[in-house]
Amino acid sequence: MNYFSSDFKLGILGGGQLGKMLLAEARKFDIQTYILDPSKDAPSQFGASQFFTGDLMDYTAVYEFGKKVNLLTIEIENVNLDALDKLEAEGLPVFPSPKTLRLIQNKGVQKDFYVANSIPTSKHKRFENLYSLKSTIDSLTFPFVWKCTQFGYDGNGVKVVRSNSDLDNLPNVECIAEEMVPFKNELAVIVARSASGEIRTYPVVEMEFHPEANQVEYVLCPARIEDKVAKKAREIALKVSEAFNHVGLLAVEMFQTENDEILVNEVAPRPHNSGHHTIEASYTSQFENHLRAILNLPLGNTASKVAGIMVNLVGEEGFSGPVTYQNIEKIMAINGVTPHIYGKRETRPFRKMGHVTIVNEDMAEARKIAEEVKNSIRVIS
């Protein structure tokens, strides 16, 4: 099929920052892009060929949107899967497939899938709701990690439970309790897989988290780990990709334990925060390779040109309202620093508002600059 400068229409469910960055790559190929998002103010509203508002969990909204396009993909996994089933049955290519999304959308199902497929992961138990968990609390060992099985994002829906009182005020929803893993690094590998089965992995990245928000502050590529650990992480990511049989991108988040075991934490079947540095630091960005994969085009080179660090720009604590970015000019005066502002008009504490990429031939120097960027820029109202 001729995708380029033609009447071909690519549909994207979700118009957040991931959709916005995907649109920038689609523009290089002159592909028509249709976006569906619940918010009329979504970051992708200006970049798409056509922008529609609608609830991504609503069957009719998703189905009717799918009828307008030639191929459908996602930038968020919380979408109506019954509508995708119907569209796929009617012949519309949907990537990743609803079958894959069903295994990933619910974190309890996702964890069971790892166990069933002999993929190393932390021990867990599933519960119908919080009451059910509390009624069997004696079977759990403190501390453990509580996660709601659906609709969690950016640290929301995750809590470390050290005592019974930590369960207070948690929502009474389906959840899992995961064994607390002593780890020395949180790692991630992004796998690109095309419809014909061509597959490539990006280098392993290391993630540094904000201790309170449970949100990624820095992504470092390459990860500061031994080659044998990196090799193991990429091998496990490929095994996960093969098991899910996904098309597009799969971000595999992992723990490196004190004994250098690799345990899979969770996955995202789409472009991911752990791959934003690839726009500046890699030969082919994660967003371009997602498009290449779902369109069944040859995948691009996933190697890094240079060391890259991504710093998340999140809303500062104590500020909610129309956003102001302070000191952007200051950080842009530093060589190798590129800001990405997502276009969200309202800030609130820890909301992802943008990111900054730092590229440098010296990882130690890049990390030092990243710290300077983090301490300089303020996202306030």
Secondary structure as the mmCIF struct_conf table of DSSP 4:
data_model
#
loop_
_struct_conf.conf_type_id
_struct_conf.id
_struct_conf.beg_label_comp_id
_struct_conf.beg_label_asym_id
_struct_conf.beg_label_seq_id
_struct_conf.end_label_comp_id
_struct_conf.end_label_asym_id
_struct_conf.end_label_seq_id
TURN_TY1_P TURN_TY1_P1 PHE A 4 SER A 5
BEND BEND1 SER A 6 ASP A 7
STRN STRN1 LYS A 9 LEU A 13
BEND BEND2 GLY A 16 GLY A 16
HELX_RH_AL_P HELX_RH_AL_P1 GLN A 17 PHE A 29
TURN_TY1_P TURN_TY1_P2 ASP A 30 ASP A 30
STRN STRN2 GLN A 32 ASP A 37
BEND BEND3 PRO A 38 PRO A 38
TURN_TY1_P TURN_TY1_P3 LYS A 40 ASP A 41
HELX_RH_3T_P HELX_RH_3T_P1 PRO A 43 GLN A 45
TURN_TY1_P TURN_TY1_P4 PHE A 46 GLY A 47
BEND BEND4 ALA A 48 SER A 49
STRN STRN3 GLN A 50 THR A 53
TURN_TY1_P TURN_TY1_P5 LEU A 56 MET A 57
HELX_RH_AL_P HELX_RH_AL_P2 TYR A 59 GLY A 66
TURN_TY1_P TURN_TY1_P6 LYS A 67 LYS A 68
BEND BEND5 ASN A 70 ASN A 70
STRN STRN4 LEU A 71 ILE A 74
BEND BEND6 GLU A 75 GLU A 77
BEND BEND7 VAL A 79 VAL A 79
HELX_RH_AL_P HELX_RH_AL_P3 LEU A 81 ALA A 89
TURN_TY1_P TURN_TY1_P7 GLU A 90 GLY A 91
STRN STRN5 VAL A 94 VAL A 94
BEND BEND8 PHE A 95 PRO A 96
HELX_RH_AL_P HELX_RH_AL_P4 PRO A 98 GLN A 105
BEND BEND9 ASN A 106 ASN A 106
HELX_RH_AL_P HELX_RH_AL_P5 LYS A 107 ALA A 116
TURN_TY1_P TURN_TY1_P8 ASN A 117 SER A 118
STRN STRN6 THR A 121 THR A 121
STRN STRN7 HIS A 124 PHE A 127
BEND BEND10 GLU A 128 ASN A 129
HELX_RH_AL_P HELX_RH_AL_P6 LEU A 130 SER A 135
TURN_TY1_P TURN_TY1_P9 THR A 136 THR A 136
HELX_RH_3T_P HELX_RH_3T_P2 ILE A 137 SER A 139
BEND BEND11 LEU A 140 LEU A 140
BEND BEND12 PHE A 142 PRO A 143
STRN STRN8 PHE A 144 CYS A 148
BEND BEND13 THR A 149 PHE A 151
STRN STRN9 TYR A 153 TYR A 153
TURN_TY1_P TURN_TY1_P10 ASP A 154 GLY A 155
STRN STRN10 ASN A 156 ASN A 156
TURN_TY1_P TURN_TY1_P11 GLY A 157 GLY A 157
STRN STRN11 VAL A 158 VAL A 161
BEND BEND14 SER A 163 SER A 163
HELX_RH_3T_P HELX_RH_3T_P3 ASN A 164 LEU A 167
TURN_TY1_P TURN_TY1_P12 ASP A 168 ASN A 169
BEND BEND15 ASN A 172 VAL A 173
STRN STRN12 CYS A 175 GLU A 179
HELX_LH_PP_P HELX_LH_PP_P1 MET A 180 VAL A 181
STRN STRN13 PHE A 183 ARG A 193
TURN_TY1_P TURN_TY1_P13 ALA A 195 SER A 196
STRN STRN14 ILE A 199 THR A 201
HELX_LH_PP_P HELX_LH_PP_P2 TYR A 202 VAL A 204
STRN STRN15 VAL A 205 HIS A 210
TURN_TY1_P TURN_TY1_P14 PRO A 211 ASN A 214
STRN STRN16 GLN A 215 CYS A 221
BEND BEND16 PRO A 222 PRO A 222
BEND BEND17 ARG A 224 ILE A 225
HELX_RH_AL_P HELX_RH_AL_P7 ASP A 227 PHE A 244
TURN_TY1_P TURN_TY1_P15 ASN A 245 ASN A 245
BEND BEND18 VAL A 247 VAL A 247
STRN STRN17 GLY A 248 THR A 257
TURN_TY1_P TURN_TY1_P16 GLU A 258 ASN A 259
BEND BEND19 ASP A 260 ASP A 260
STRN STRN18 ILE A 262 ALA A 268
BEND BEND20 PRO A 269 ARG A 270
HELX_RH_3T_P HELX_RH_3T_P4 ASN A 273 GLY A 275
TURN_TY1_P TURN_TY1_P17 HIS A 276 HIS A 277
HELX_RH_AL_P HELX_RH_AL_P8 THR A 278 ALA A 281
STRN STRN19 SER A 282 SER A 282
BEND BEND21 TYR A 283 THR A 284
HELX_RH_AL_P HELX_RH_AL_P9 GLN A 286 ILE A 294
TURN_TY1_P TURN_TY1_P18 LEU A 295 ASN A 296
HELX_LH_PP_P HELX_LH_PP_P3 LEU A 297 ASN A 301
STRN STRN20 SER A 304 SER A 304
BEND BEND22 LYS A 305 VAL A 306
STRN STRN21 ALA A 307 VAL A 314
HELX_LH_PP_P HELX_LH_PP_P4 GLY A 315 GLU A 316
TURN_TY1_P TURN_TY1_P19 GLU A 317 GLY A 318
STRN STRN22 GLY A 321 PRO A 322
STRN STRN23 THR A 324 GLN A 326
BEND BEND23 ASN A 327 ASN A 327
HELX_RH_AL_P HELX_RH_AL_P10 ILE A 328 MET A 332
TURN_TY1_P TURN_TY1_P20 ALA A 333 ALA A 333
BEND BEND24 ILE A 334 ILE A 334
TURN_TY1_P TURN_TY1_P21 ASN A 335 GLY A 336
STRN STRN24 VAL A 337 ILE A 341
BEND BEND25 ARG A 345 ARG A 345
STRN STRN25 GLU A 346 THR A 347
TURN_TY1_P TURN_TY1_P22 PRO A 349 PHE A 350
STRN STRN26 LYS A 352 ASN A 360
BEND BEND26 GLU A 361 GLU A 361
HELX_RH_AL_P HELX_RH_AL_P11 MET A 363 SER A 376
STRN STRN27 ARG A 378 ILE A 380
#
